């Protein structure tokens, strides 16, 4: 779990997913955080707690480590203990609300955040999280009201502006969403999510700022795969296929067997560089990783067809149709081959 801003992570994937075409499917970024690190942290905090069992903050820290290991029950026990030790520990209340989110317990999320507000009415964090809860429930006006209240406490609040941007995205007001994402980005350059959304909006709009924002975001967050993938897609579609391949190679270092990345490399070699053999190799590698990947199988047939191997190409197209009888491109290809062989 690389970010604790849990609610809007869910909304980001729901509301701002990239276009996923037949030949260029969207890559799903891998979780690059090593599990071993989480184990070491649990042991480290356990040792510290053994030496000082009365420190509420240590239980909160260990709860975070447990969540990274997906041990939600252990995390719940630790954060509950943290609140028992310090009933005013705001970090404990916020983490407890995240745990209830992971458990899908919306009622207790709200109860916990209301308790957190009572602990410190001038801390805007629980208010922003209440906005997130209402955003997920599509209570947009309530969500907006919580954000307005949070910004009354302080206008410096990048997370509040990000959530307000997501509210406007949900309401399909892209202009207002972009404005808020840019404010969040300006207030905190280390905050990845608003910068990702800015890139997506510019890309969808065909803005001349797209490339510069994609490059800046990749430079600022080199380990984040999502925007690097979007930059690679942008480059291959804007006369820079060789550079796109370099970015795909970087992504493949993170996840060598990602069938979608391997597919995209094959697509670049086939469509943009005209290198049929390299394309065939990468479509084969994609299929080795995911034998059910019909688009890769179809494109393998297409490459073989271009190479003049009509018999094998037709056989592959028939394999596609065996799995999906209404795969129109394969039907058209078989008819095309039949005309070629007359």
ABEGO torsion letter per residue (X at the ends): XABABAAAAAAAAAAABBBBBAABBBBBBBBABBAAAAAAAAAAAAAAAAABAABAAAAAAAAAAAAAAGBAAAAAAAAAAAAAABAABAAAAAAAAAAAAAAGBAAAAAAAAAAAAAABAABAAAAAAAAAAAAAAGBAAAAAAAAAAAAAABABBAAAAAAAAAAAAAAGBAAAAAAAAAAAAAABAABAAAAAAAAAAAAAAGBAAAAAAAAAAAAABAABAAAAAAAAAAAAAAGBAAAAAAAAAAAAAABAABAAAAAAAAAAAAAAAGBAAAAAAAAAAAAAABAABAAAAAAAAAAAAAAGBAAAAAAAAAAAAAABAABAAAAAAAAAAAAAAX
